[in-house]
Amino acid sequence: MSDRFTARRINVVGTSAAGKTSMAAALATLLDVPHVEMDALHWEPNWTEAPDDVLRDRVRAAIAGDGWVVDGNYAMVRDLLWERVEAVVWLDLPLRTVLWRYLTRTIRRVGRREELWNGNRERLSDHLFSRDSLLWWILTTYRRRRREYPPQLAARPDIVTVRLRSGRAADRWLADVTRQLR
């Protein structure tokens, strides 16, 4: 990595199960800034979606400070994020990698009954028998994101863009940033 990474307001994007939350948490720890999970702002108890105006208010409050790392792709709040963001880290991993991560993460979450946000837990039936399933979401949004992000990011030359195309590339980039900040 030749250029020093100096951003303190970062949006980590990518398809579901690409590793956004893990990357954002690591960056937030390195930078000593808040980590904001968009899903935690979006999902109410019982997997109810927050109303748009409520989500926008929550995001405004979460990004009011001088530094933060937000993970998530919610188009309805992208304008709020990208008017303040300094860098977008795009985890553009191969679909096979995303699907493997989805499978292992889902097995772990279901098996351990992990609480995600606001008391919500994943159930296996939610992943297998519904067109609202996360698997269906991944399969229907993966290619769309790969089409939409390049022109959206190109239209914003003021935002540093880091596009990472593999898990190894993401690990190497994060290690480089870690070395720079120590």
Residue frames as a rotation matrix with the C-alpha (Angstrom) as fourth column:
MET 1
0.591 0.807 0.000 0.00
0.807 -0.591 0.000 0.00
0.000 0.000 -1.000 0.00
SER 2
-0.333 -0.823 0.460 1.73
0.823 -0.492 -0.285 3.17
0.461 0.284 0.841 -1.14
ASP 3
-0.281 0.292 0.914 -0.58
-0.192 -0.950 0.244 5.92
0.940 -0.107 0.324 0.10
ARG 4
-0.992 -0.046 -0.116 -1.15
0.109 0.134 -0.985 6.44
0.061 -0.990 -0.128 3.79
PHE 5
-0.197 0.979 -0.052 -4.75
0.586 0.160 0.795 5.74
0.786 0.126 -0.605 4.75
THR 6
-0.967 -0.252 0.028 -5.95
0.152 -0.665 -0.731 8.74
0.203 -0.703 0.682 6.78
ALA 7
-0.281 0.941 0.187 -9.75
-0.240 -0.257 0.936 8.51
0.929 0.218 0.298 6.59
ARG 8
-0.997 0.035 0.067 -11.72
-0.060 0.182 -0.982 8.62
-0.047 -0.983 -0.179 9.85
ARG 9
-0.076 0.997 0.013 -15.23
-0.616 -0.036 -0.787 8.54
-0.784 -0.068 0.617 8.36
ILE 10
-0.864 -0.396 -0.311 -15.60
-0.499 0.600 0.625 5.27
-0.061 0.695 -0.716 6.48
ASN 11
0.347 0.931 0.110 -18.44
-0.842 0.361 -0.400 3.27
-0.412 0.046 0.910 4.93
VAL 12
-0.809 -0.527 0.261 -17.74
-0.394 0.815 0.426 -0.44
-0.437 0.242 -0.867 4.46
VAL 13
0.234 0.910 -0.341 -19.99
-0.879 0.048 -0.475 -1.84
-0.416 0.411 0.811 1.73
GLY 14
-0.838 -0.389 -0.383 -20.50
-0.526 0.760 0.381 -5.15
0.143 0.521 -0.842 -0.05
THR 15
-0.037 0.866 -0.499 -23.06
-0.413 0.442 0.796 -7.86
0.910 0.236 0.341 -0.38
SER 16
0.647 0.344 0.680 -24.42
-0.760 0.218 0.613 -9.66
0.062 -0.913 0.402 2.67
ALA 17
0.900 -0.320 0.296 -21.88
0.140 0.855 0.500 -12.06
-0.413 -0.408 0.814 4.25
ALA 18
0.684 -0.693 0.228 -18.92
0.193 -0.130 -0.973 -10.36
0.704 0.709 0.045 2.54
GLY 19
-0.004 -0.703 -0.711 -17.39
0.964 0.187 -0.191 -9.45
0.268 -0.686 0.677 5.91
LYS 20
0.084 0.096 0.992 -18.55
0.189 -0.979 0.079 -5.84
0.978 0.181 -0.100 6.27
THR 21
0.899 0.346 0.267 -19.16
-0.176 -0.271 0.946 -6.01
0.400 -0.898 -0.182 10.01
SER 22
0.667 -0.717 -0.202 -15.83
0.694 0.499 0.520 -7.69
-0.272 -0.487 0.830 10.76
MET 23
-0.167 -0.742 0.649 -13.91
0.871 -0.420 -0.255 -5.21
0.462 0.522 0.717 8.60
ALA 24
0.258 0.345 0.903 -15.77
0.008 -0.935 0.355 -2.22
0.966 -0.084 -0.244 10.04
ALA 25
0.991 0.103 -0.090 -15.25
0.081 0.084 0.993 -3.37
0.110 -0.991 0.075 13.63
ALA 26
0.322 -0.945 -0.065 -11.52
0.929 0.302 0.214 -3.84
-0.183 -0.129 0.975 13.02
LEU 27
-0.247 -0.390 0.887 -11.18
0.629 -0.761 -0.160 -0.41
0.737 0.519 0.433 11.39
ALA 28
0.604 0.548 0.579 -13.18
-0.086 -0.677 0.731 1.28
0.793 -0.491 -0.361 14.14
THR 29
0.882 -0.345 -0.322 -10.93
0.433 0.322 0.842 -0.30
-0.187 -0.882 0.434 16.78
LEU 30
-0.024 -0.953 0.302 -7.78
0.998 -0.042 -0.053 0.78
0.063 0.300 0.952 14.92
LEU 31
-0.346 -0.055 0.937 -9.05
0.387 -0.918 0.089 4.33
0.855 0.393 0.339 14.51
ASP 32
-0.778 0.141 -0.612 -10.61
0.607 -0.082 -0.791 4.48
-0.162 -0.987 -0.022 17.99
VAL 33
-0.761 0.641 -0.102 -13.94
-0.643 -0.725 0.246 5.65
0.084 0.253 0.964 16.54
PRO 34
-0.129 0.796 0.591 -17.48
-0.564 0.432 -0.704 4.27
-0.816 -0.424 0.393 16.86
HIS 35
-0.999 0.002 0.035 -18.52
0.028 0.655 0.755 1.27
-0.021 0.756 -0.655 14.78
VAL 36
-0.305 0.943 -0.133 -22.05
-0.737 -0.322 -0.595 1.72
-0.604 -0.083 0.793 13.44
GLU 37
-0.881 0.125 0.456 -23.93
0.311 0.879 0.361 -1.36
-0.355 0.460 -0.814 12.25
MET 38
-0.750 0.629 -0.206 -26.62
-0.626 -0.574 0.528 -0.29
0.214 0.524 0.824 9.81
ASP 39
-0.376 0.631 -0.679 -28.55
0.164 0.766 0.621 -3.50
0.912 0.122 -0.392 10.49
ALA 40
-0.600 0.120 -0.791 -28.76
0.800 0.111 -0.590 -2.58
0.017 -0.987 -0.162 14.18
LEU 41
-0.841 0.301 -0.449 -30.30
-0.199 -0.945 -0.260 0.76
-0.503 -0.130 0.855 13.21
HIS 42
-0.665 0.539 -0.517 -32.61
-0.631 -0.034 0.775 -0.81
0.400 0.842 0.363 10.63
TRP 43
-0.348 0.520 -0.780 -34.04
0.171 0.854 0.492 -3.87
0.922 0.038 -0.385 12.41
GLU 44
-0.145 0.463 0.875 -36.58
-0.932 -0.361 0.037 -3.50
0.333 -0.810 0.483 15.18
PRO 45
-0.613 -0.001 0.790 -37.66
-0.474 0.800 -0.368 -6.44
-0.631 -0.600 -0.491 17.40
ASN 46
0.150 0.672 0.726 -39.34
0.163 0.707 -0.688 -9.36
-0.975 0.221 -0.004 15.59
TRP 47
-0.594 -0.526 0.609 -37.51
0.659 0.115 0.743 -8.54
-0.461 0.843 0.278 12.34
THR 48
0.625 0.778 0.069 -39.62
0.722 -0.542 -0.431 -5.44
-0.298 0.320 -0.900 11.79
GLU 49
-0.262 -0.724 0.638 -38.01
0.881 -0.450 -0.149 -2.79
0.395 0.522 0.756 9.60
ALA 50
-0.371 0.067 -0.926 -37.67
0.550 -0.788 -0.277 0.69
-0.748 -0.612 0.256 11.08
PRO 51
0.757 0.633 0.161 -39.66
0.536 -0.461 -0.707 3.33
-0.373 0.621 -0.689 9.18
ASP 52
0.295 -0.673 0.678 -37.54
0.813 -0.197 -0.548 5.25
0.502 0.713 0.489 6.66
ASP 53
0.472 -0.088 0.877 -37.66
-0.196 -0.981 0.006 8.52
0.859 -0.174 -0.481 8.61
VAL 54
0.936 -0.153 0.318 -36.65
-0.288 0.191 0.938 6.74
-0.204 -0.970 0.134 11.83
LEU 55
0.579 -0.760 0.297 -33.72
0.781 0.621 0.067 5.05
-0.235 0.194 0.952 10.09
ARG 56
0.266 -0.469 0.843 -32.57
0.530 -0.659 -0.534 8.35
0.806 0.588 0.073 8.58
ASP 57
0.711 0.024 0.703 -32.75
-0.482 -0.711 0.512 10.05
0.512 -0.703 -0.494 12.01
ARG 58
0.897 -0.392 0.206 -30.75
0.084 0.607 0.791 7.21
-0.435 -0.692 0.577 13.59
VAL 59
0.384 -0.782 0.491 -28.10
0.914 0.245 -0.323 7.42
0.133 0.572 0.809 10.89
ARG 60
0.442 -0.190 0.877 -27.83
0.068 -0.968 -0.244 11.22
0.895 0.167 -0.414 11.21
ALA 61
0.851 -0.082 0.519 -27.25
-0.522 -0.241 0.818 10.83
0.058 -0.967 -0.248 14.95
ALA 62
0.805 -0.527 0.271 -24.74
0.383 0.811 0.442 8.00
-0.453 -0.252 0.855 14.47
ILE 63
0.160 -0.769 0.618 -22.58
0.969 0.002 -0.249 9.93
0.190 0.639 0.745 11.99
ALA 64
0.934 0.258 0.247 -22.70
0.211 -0.957 0.201 13.31
0.288 -0.135 -0.948 13.72
GLY 65
0.693 -0.702 -0.165 -19.19
0.093 -0.140 0.986 12.89
-0.715 -0.699 -0.032 15.16
ASP 66
0.368 -0.673 -0.641 -15.79
-0.843 -0.533 0.076 13.48
-0.393 0.513 -0.763 13.61
GLY 67
-0.637 -0.626 -0.450 -15.01
-0.749 0.641 0.167 9.82
0.184 0.444 -0.877 13.14
TRP 68
0.186 0.694 0.695 -16.94
-0.624 0.630 -0.463 6.58
-0.759 -0.348 0.550 12.59
VAL 69
-0.904 -0.296 -0.309 -16.99
-0.427 0.575 0.698 3.40
-0.029 0.763 -0.646 10.56
VAL 70
0.063 0.990 0.123 -20.38
-0.791 0.125 -0.599 2.38
-0.609 -0.059 0.791 9.20
ASP 71
-0.944 -0.252 0.214 -21.03
-0.070 0.785 0.616 -1.04
-0.323 0.566 -0.758 7.75
GLY 72
-0.122 0.940 0.319 -23.94
0.490 0.337 -0.804 -1.35
-0.863 0.058 -0.502 5.37
ASN 73
-0.905 -0.198 0.377 -25.41
0.410 -0.164 0.897 -0.61
-0.116 0.966 0.230 1.97
TYR 74
-0.054 0.991 -0.125 -28.78
0.804 -0.032 -0.594 0.95
-0.592 -0.133 -0.795 2.68
ALA 75
-0.511 -0.153 0.846 -29.50
0.788 -0.476 0.390 3.06
0.343 0.866 0.364 -0.41
MET 76
0.499 0.835 0.233 -32.10
0.652 -0.539 0.534 5.11
0.571 -0.115 -0.813 1.45
VAL 77
0.900 -0.212 -0.380 -29.37
0.184 -0.607 0.773 6.64
-0.394 -0.766 -0.507 3.65
ARG 78
0.205 -0.878 0.431 -26.44
0.975 0.224 -0.008 6.62
-0.090 0.422 0.902 1.22
ASP 79
0.341 -0.051 0.939 -26.87
0.393 -0.900 -0.191 10.35
0.854 0.434 -0.287 0.62
LEU 80
0.942 0.025 0.334 -26.44
-0.283 -0.474 0.834 11.04
0.179 -0.880 -0.440 4.35
LEU 81
0.676 -0.719 0.163 -23.38
0.413 0.553 0.724 8.81
-0.610 -0.422 0.671 4.63
TRP 82
0.128 -0.696 0.706 -21.64
0.991 0.111 -0.071 9.84
-0.029 0.709 0.704 1.46
GLU 83
0.695 0.052 0.717 -22.04
0.178 -0.979 -0.102 13.57
0.696 0.198 -0.690 2.10
ARG 84
0.764 -0.404 0.503 -19.74
-0.642 -0.406 0.650 13.06
-0.058 -0.820 -0.570 5.14
VAL 85
0.842 -0.413 0.348 -17.73
0.313 0.898 0.310 9.96
-0.440 -0.152 0.885 4.27
GLU 86
0.303 -0.830 -0.469 -14.02
-0.773 -0.502 0.388 10.18
-0.557 0.244 -0.793 3.45
ALA 87
-0.729 -0.580 -0.364 -13.57
-0.685 0.614 0.393 6.60
-0.005 0.536 -0.844 2.25
VAL 88
0.588 0.807 0.058 -15.65
-0.794 0.589 -0.150 3.69
-0.155 0.043 0.987 1.00
VAL 89
-0.670 -0.706 0.230 -14.19
-0.660 0.708 0.250 0.23
-0.340 0.015 -0.940 1.47
TRP 90
0.372 0.810 -0.453 -15.95
-0.928 0.333 -0.168 -2.11
0.015 0.483 0.875 -0.95
LEU 91
-0.470 -0.413 0.780 -15.68
-0.449 0.873 0.191 -5.82
-0.760 -0.260 -0.596 -0.16
ASP 92
0.357 0.518 -0.777 -16.25
-0.925 0.079 -0.372 -7.16
-0.132 0.852 0.507 -3.67
LEU 93
-0.483 -0.570 0.664 -15.58
-0.576 0.778 0.249 -10.83
-0.659 -0.262 -0.705 -2.99
PRO 94
-0.818 0.179 -0.547 -16.36
-0.389 0.529 0.755 -13.71
0.425 0.830 -0.363 -5.36
LEU 95
0.149 0.982 0.117 -19.86
-0.845 0.066 0.530 -15.13
0.513 -0.178 0.840 -5.01
ARG 96
0.336 -0.054 -0.940 -18.49
0.177 0.984 0.007 -18.55
0.925 -0.169 0.340 -3.98
THR 97
-0.740 -0.649 -0.177 -16.66
0.343 -0.138 -0.929 -16.89
0.579 -0.748 0.325 -1.07
VAL 98
-0.619 0.599 0.509 -19.75
-0.733 -0.673 -0.100 -14.96
0.282 -0.435 0.855 -0.01
LEU 99
0.380 0.821 -0.426 -21.90
-0.591 0.570 0.571 -18.10
0.712 0.035 0.701 -0.14
TRP 100
-0.056 -0.477 -0.877 -19.39
0.470 0.762 -0.445 -20.06
0.881 -0.437 0.182 1.94
ARG 101
-0.941 -0.296 0.166 -19.26
0.028 -0.555 -0.831 -17.27
0.338 -0.777 0.530 4.53
TYR 102
-0.233 0.942 0.241 -23.05
-0.865 -0.314 0.391 -17.09
0.444 -0.118 0.888 4.52
LEU 103
0.396 0.396 -0.829 -23.33
-0.128 0.917 0.377 -20.84
0.909 -0.043 0.414 5.14
THR 104
-0.348 -0.614 -0.709 -20.79
0.625 0.411 -0.663 -20.98
0.699 -0.674 0.241 7.96
ARG 105
-0.921 0.043 0.388 -22.11
-0.258 -0.813 -0.522 -17.81
0.293 -0.581 0.760 9.60
THR 106
-0.015 1.000 0.022 -25.72
-0.798 -0.025 0.603 -19.01
0.603 -0.008 0.798 9.43
ILE 107
0.271 0.052 -0.961 -24.86
0.269 0.955 0.128 -22.41
0.924 -0.293 0.244 10.91
ARG 108
-0.718 -0.613 -0.331 -22.99
0.508 -0.135 -0.851 -20.70
0.477 -0.779 0.408 13.75
ARG 109
-0.794 0.433 0.427 -25.73
-0.536 -0.830 -0.157 -18.14
0.286 -0.353 0.891 14.44
VAL 110
0.233 0.931 -0.283 -28.56
-0.638 0.365 0.678 -20.67
0.734 0.023 0.679 14.35
GLY 111
0.133 -0.249 -0.959 -26.64
0.387 0.904 -0.181 -23.28
0.913 -0.347 0.216 16.34
ARG 112
-0.749 -0.503 -0.430 -25.64
0.595 -0.228 -0.770 -20.85
0.289 -0.834 0.471 19.07
ARG 113
0.323 0.945 -0.049 -28.93
0.923 -0.304 0.236 -18.93
0.208 -0.121 -0.971 18.95
GLU 114
-0.687 -0.691 -0.225 -26.89
0.717 -0.695 -0.057 -15.72
-0.117 -0.200 0.973 18.67
GLU 115
0.473 0.769 -0.429 -28.82
0.647 -0.634 -0.424 -12.55
-0.598 -0.077 -0.798 19.28
LEU 116
-0.205 -0.512 0.834 -28.21
0.939 -0.343 0.021 -10.12
0.275 0.788 0.551 16.45
TRP 117
-0.919 -0.051 0.390 -30.06
0.009 -0.994 -0.109 -6.82
0.393 -0.097 0.914 16.85
ASN 118
-0.488 0.767 0.416 -32.92
-0.852 -0.523 -0.036 -5.88
0.190 -0.372 0.908 19.14
GLY 119
-0.152 0.390 0.908 -33.54
-0.637 0.663 -0.392 -9.45
-0.755 -0.638 0.148 20.27
ASN 120
0.687 0.428 -0.588 -33.64
-0.726 0.355 -0.590 -10.91
-0.044 0.831 0.554 16.75
ARG 121
-0.248 -0.703 0.667 -32.20
-0.409 0.700 0.585 -14.35
-0.878 -0.128 -0.461 16.08
GLU 122
-0.379 0.077 -0.922 -31.87
-0.903 0.185 0.386 -16.21
0.201 0.980 0.000 12.83
ARG 123
0.175 0.450 0.875 -33.91
-0.442 0.831 -0.339 -19.38
-0.880 -0.327 0.345 12.33
LEU 124
-0.750 -0.511 0.421 -33.05
0.072 0.569 0.819 -22.06
-0.658 0.645 -0.390 9.83
SER 125
-0.003 0.838 0.546 -36.57
0.863 0.278 -0.422 -21.90
-0.505 0.470 -0.724 8.39
ASP 126
0.628 0.201 -0.752 -35.95
-0.033 -0.959 -0.283 -18.24
-0.778 0.202 -0.595 7.51
HIS 127
-0.247 -0.857 -0.452 -33.05
-0.640 -0.206 0.740 -19.31
-0.727 0.472 -0.498 5.32
LEU 128
-0.871 -0.182 0.455 -34.62
0.104 0.839 0.534 -22.21
-0.480 0.512 -0.712 3.51
PHE 129
-0.419 0.831 0.365 -38.28
0.881 0.470 -0.059 -21.58
-0.220 0.297 -0.929 2.90
SER 130
0.474 0.624 -0.621 -38.72
0.511 -0.770 -0.382 -17.92
-0.717 -0.136 -0.684 2.10
ARG 131
0.332 -0.322 0.887 -38.16
0.830 -0.347 -0.437 -15.52
0.448 0.881 0.152 -0.77
ASP 132
0.850 -0.087 0.520 -37.35
-0.283 -0.907 0.311 -13.03
0.445 -0.411 -0.795 2.01
SER 133
0.818 -0.556 -0.152 -34.38
0.517 0.593 0.617 -15.19
-0.253 -0.583 0.772 3.02
LEU 134
0.451 -0.765 -0.459 -30.88
-0.415 -0.635 0.651 -13.81
-0.790 -0.103 -0.604 3.24
LEU 135
-0.388 -0.573 0.722 -29.73
0.366 0.623 0.692 -16.40
-0.845 0.533 -0.032 0.71
TRP 136
0.318 0.589 0.743 -32.28
0.936 -0.071 -0.344 -15.14
-0.150 0.805 -0.574 -1.82
TRP 137
0.919 -0.006 -0.394 -31.20
0.024 -0.997 0.071 -11.56
-0.393 -0.075 -0.916 -1.04
ILE 138
-0.015 -0.999 -0.046 -27.54
-0.199 -0.042 0.979 -12.43
-0.980 0.024 -0.198 -1.69
LEU 139
-0.399 -0.147 0.905 -28.34
0.693 0.599 0.402 -14.17
-0.601 0.787 -0.137 -4.97
THR 140
0.446 0.679 0.583 -30.55
0.895 -0.354 -0.272 -11.34
0.022 0.643 -0.765 -6.24
THR 141
0.970 -0.059 -0.237 -28.33
-0.021 -0.987 0.158 -8.40
-0.243 -0.148 -0.959 -5.18
TYR 142
0.276 -0.952 0.130 -24.80
0.444 0.246 0.862 -9.68
-0.853 -0.180 0.491 -5.79
ARG 143
-0.276 -0.398 0.875 -24.55
0.957 -0.029 0.289 -8.85
-0.090 0.917 0.389 -9.50
ARG 144
0.653 0.585 0.481 -26.59
0.612 -0.782 0.118 -5.67
0.445 0.217 -0.869 -9.14
ARG 145
0.836 -0.392 -0.383 -24.14
0.100 -0.578 0.810 -4.26
-0.539 -0.716 -0.444 -6.59
ARG 146
-0.118 -0.943 0.311 -21.21
0.589 0.186 0.786 -5.11
-0.800 0.276 0.533 -8.85
ARG 147
-0.083 0.191 0.978 -22.92
0.945 -0.297 0.138 -3.17
0.317 0.936 -0.156 -11.66
GLU 148
0.747 0.600 0.285 -24.06
0.490 -0.788 0.373 -0.19
0.448 -0.139 -0.883 -9.58
TYR 149
0.684 -0.455 -0.571 -21.07
0.472 -0.321 0.821 0.58
-0.556 -0.831 -0.004 -7.35
PRO 150
-0.283 -0.900 0.332 -18.44
0.906 -0.137 0.400 1.43
-0.315 0.414 0.854 -10.00
PRO 151
-0.224 0.162 0.961 -20.38
0.602 -0.753 0.267 4.33
0.766 0.638 0.071 -11.55
GLN 152
0.840 0.541 -0.048 -21.65
0.349 -0.471 0.810 5.53
0.416 -0.697 -0.584 -8.15
LEU 153
0.530 -0.718 -0.452 -18.12
0.587 -0.074 0.806 5.63
-0.612 -0.693 0.382 -6.77
ALA 154
-0.371 -0.666 0.647 -16.64
0.929 -0.258 0.267 7.08
-0.011 0.700 0.714 -9.96
ALA 155
0.268 0.580 0.769 -19.14
0.528 -0.756 0.386 9.94
0.806 0.303 -0.509 -9.67
ARG 156
0.994 0.066 0.087 -17.59
-0.042 -0.498 0.866 10.79
0.101 -0.865 -0.492 -6.29
PRO 157
0.344 -0.937 -0.053 -13.87
0.369 0.187 -0.910 11.44
0.863 0.294 0.411 -6.86
ASP 158
0.047 -0.273 0.961 -13.80
-0.707 -0.688 -0.161 13.21
0.705 -0.672 -0.225 -3.48
ILE 159
0.719 0.249 0.649 -14.26
-0.648 0.579 0.495 9.85
-0.253 -0.777 0.577 -1.74
VAL 160
-0.487 -0.869 -0.086 -11.29
-0.870 0.474 0.132 7.50
-0.074 0.139 -0.988 -1.41
THR 161
0.686 0.710 -0.159 -12.38
-0.725 0.685 -0.073 4.13
0.057 0.165 0.985 -2.78
VAL 162
-0.567 -0.772 0.287 -10.79
-0.785 0.612 0.096 0.87
-0.249 -0.171 -0.953 -1.72
ARG 163
0.550 0.731 -0.404 -12.09
-0.821 0.561 -0.103 -2.13
0.151 0.388 0.909 -3.70
LEU 164
-0.484 -0.683 0.547 -11.04
-0.787 0.613 0.069 -5.46
-0.383 -0.397 -0.834 -2.24
ARG 165
0.131 0.557 -0.820 -11.75
-0.931 0.354 0.092 -8.48
0.342 0.751 0.565 -4.45
SER 166
0.121 -0.067 -0.990 -10.79
0.103 0.993 -0.054 -11.37
0.987 -0.096 0.127 -2.17
GLY 167
0.960 0.197 -0.199 -10.58
0.190 0.063 0.980 -12.28
0.205 -0.978 0.023 1.47
ARG 168
0.220 -0.961 -0.170 -6.78
0.964 0.187 0.190 -12.31
-0.151 -0.206 0.967 1.18
ALA 169
-0.334 -0.309 0.891 -6.76
0.560 -0.825 -0.076 -8.84
0.758 0.473 0.448 -0.35
ALA 170
0.600 0.620 0.506 -8.97
-0.091 -0.575 0.813 -7.59
0.795 -0.534 -0.288 2.49
ASP 171
0.852 -0.334 -0.403 -6.67
0.511 0.361 0.780 -9.16
-0.115 -0.871 0.478 5.09
ARG 172
-0.124 -0.960 0.251 -3.56
0.986 -0.148 -0.078 -7.68
0.112 0.237 0.965 3.44
TRP 173
-0.099 0.150 0.984 -5.12
0.270 -0.947 0.172 -4.23
0.958 0.283 0.054 3.17
LEU 174
0.868 0.467 0.168 -6.22
-0.052 -0.252 0.966 -4.26
0.493 -0.848 -0.195 6.81
ALA 175
0.557 -0.752 -0.352 -2.73
0.799 0.369 0.476 -5.40
-0.228 -0.546 0.806 7.88
ASP 176
-0.315 -0.662 0.680 -1.22
0.801 -0.570 -0.183 -2.51
0.508 0.488 0.710 5.88
VAL 177
0.283 0.505 0.815 -3.55
-0.059 -0.839 0.541 -0.01
0.957 -0.201 -0.208 7.53
THR 178
0.952 0.053 -0.303 -2.73
0.280 0.255 0.925 -1.50
0.126 -0.966 0.228 10.92
ARG 179
0.094 -0.992 -0.079 1.02
0.994 0.089 0.064 -1.08
-0.056 -0.085 0.995 10.29
GLN 180
-0.263 -0.166 0.950 0.49
0.482 -0.876 -0.020 2.52
0.836 0.453 0.311 9.20
LEU 181
0.481 0.628 0.612 -1.45
-0.193 -0.605 0.773 3.41
0.855 -0.490 -0.170 12.31
ARG 182
0.841 -0.210 -0.498 0.95
0.536 0.445 0.718 1.88
0.071 -0.871 0.487 14.82
